[in-house]
Amino acid sequence: MVIMIIFDSNVWIFSEIINCPEHEAAVRGYRSFLEKDTIAINAIIASEVFHKLSKLFNSNLAYDRVNNILHNPSIEWLDLTRSTSIRAINMANKIKIRINDALIAEQALEFGSRLFTDDRGFKKVEGLEIVALR
C-alpha cells in the first residue's frame, strides 16, 4: 500500500550536509520511503531548504540541490490552498507554532499524510502522524 509522506525541510537539509550527525538517518529514510511511499513537498519546504542551504553553502549550490528535488519525478508536489492557509494561521495562533510549520502540518492533516521530521515542535499538532528522524 502506497502512503504519502511529507519530508520536512530539516530532513532535506540533513541529507545534503554530509558531515552532520543526522545525514545518514536522512539519506536512509529517503531511500527507505522511496521504495514504498510517495514522498511529497510543498513551496514552504522548498523555500526553507533553499534558504538554509544558501546560508550554509552558497546560492548556486542551493539552487542546484533544490532544483534536483523539484525535478525529481519521484517527489510529489503539493500546492497550498487558501483554505489550508486559513486553517494553518488558526493553528499557529492557537497552539503557538511557527506559521511555516503550521502550513506543513495542516497540509499533512489535509492529505492524511505522515510527516518525516526532526522537529519536535510538531508534537503539539493534534492528529498529526509524525515519523521521527531519530
PyMOL commands that set and color helices and strands:
alter all, ss='L'
color gray80, all
select helices_A, chain A and resi 9-16+23-36+43-56+59-70+82-95+99-111+120-124
alter helices_A, ss='H'
color red, helices_A
select strands_A, chain A and resi 3-7+37-42+75-78+114-117+129-132
alter strands_A, ss='S'
color yellow, strands_A
deselect
rebuild
show_as cartoon
